[in-house]
Amino acid sequence: MRPSTTRYIVGLILALVGLLPGLCALGLAHAGPARKVVLVAPIAGTIDLGLVPFVERVLEQAVDEQASALVLEVDTFGGRVDAAVAIRDQLLRSKVRSVAFVNKRAISAGALIALSTEQIVMAGGGTIGAAAPVQVGQPGEAAQPADEKTVSYVRKEFRATADARKRPGLIAEAMVDRDVEIPGLIDKGKLLTLTTAGALEHKVADFEAADLTGVLEKLGLAGAELRPVRENWAEQVVRFLTHPVVSSLLMSLGLLGLVVELRTPGFGVPGVVGALCLVAFFWGHWLVALAGWEQLVLLAVGLALIAVEVFFVAGFGVAGILGTLALMAALGTSLFGAGASPKVMTLAASRVVVSMALAALAFLLLLRFHRFLPGGRKLILDSALTGDGRRQEQVLPAGTPGTSLTALRPAGIAVVLARRVDVVSEGQLIEADQPIEVVRDEGHRVVVRPRPTNDPKGISR
């Protein structure tokens, strides 16, 4: 190839490279602006604390994707007020354009979430309101009206939310408090619930639409891409773990596992299961901002005090009582959030007491039927059993000599009258293979103490 030809080709390539940015820009201009995106997230079923991290993630995703709007499709009869307040705070702080599509109802806590958005669109036949707080009792009991303090708190939350979004504040209060009267709209003694027509007439809602496509048209976003957002598996797990029934079960299983582990040190499996249940309980409540470092510290202190009582102090004294109270406080305060009323706190405490009672009952049943369970004999040491699995009825008299088979810290195993016995010292540490004597036989345990080395009594092993 001649040099002139080579120079010609190189020059042509350089020219094309120089024109490339302009060609790309021209192509983008012809392509037009990027298509707008609208995220759609469901607010359905019961409003619980597990919904809070989901809404937080959706708001962050809307910011990251530069979405034109976030539409919350609301269809709920309500739920926890503290969960609705947390979602309300997120919506008011967010810079994302938020829209509530009430399809078909936004009742109670759902009404507060809808009022927190910038615009409300109602489906035909929709309802919004009826947000009087109630106190939920134990399973099977009917809900009771909340106390005046709680009603006042929720009423002001609704009023502040309506004011922030330039909606009628008195109408928002009338949804919560029966004492609020609005002439021509609601009489005193009744809760306000608005239909679609009423919400539009009284400026609570902005538009009416039949479906999400209609919502986009009303918002001036016709043709935008609707991008649904669903809960991921982790958020579903959190909602499952914080469900009242599941969380109570986790408390019971966790406490049961710890009791069995303390009763049979070294067995391992009950302790692991109990610890995993408590970890699941606190992890779920940590993610929904109910449990914090305070609860974890209380849990650690409670378990440490109970361990001191079991391994170093005979009986059940101050350490055991304080440890139990600290454990109850850690569990109980993880069941309610800020602003909880005394009734809510009392209900949380009762749930913990019931869980502890169920754990104790389950432990007693394990003791009763342990020999029918795989590995169940380890709940009652062989020292307390005869050959056929029944406890010997013979009571060991005080002063009966024996030898510690394991270290007593203070619980352990000893050999007394040629049989292995589950024993506990009076509080002191007794090393293995040391002479001991029976202080008293309480039936469910034998209390021992060190025997003077010059005692002439013999020992049979």
QUIZI-V820591 format. One record per helix or strand of 3 or more residues. SS is the DSSP state (~ for helix, > for strand). FROM is the first residue (numbers start at 0). LEN is the number of residues. If there is no record, write none. Layout:
SS_FROM_LEN + SS_FROM_LEN
//
This chain:
~_2_29 + >_36_11 + ~_49_15 + >_68_11 + ~_80_13 + >_97_10 + ~_108_8 + >_118_4 + >_126_3 + ~_147_17 + ~_168_6 + >_192_3 + ~_195_6 + ~_211_8 + >_224_5 + ~_232_9 + ~_243_20 + ~_268_19 + ~_292_20 + ~_317_15 + ~_341_31 + ~_375_4 + ~_381_3 + >_400_4 + >_410_6 + >_418_7 + >_434_7 + >_445_5
//
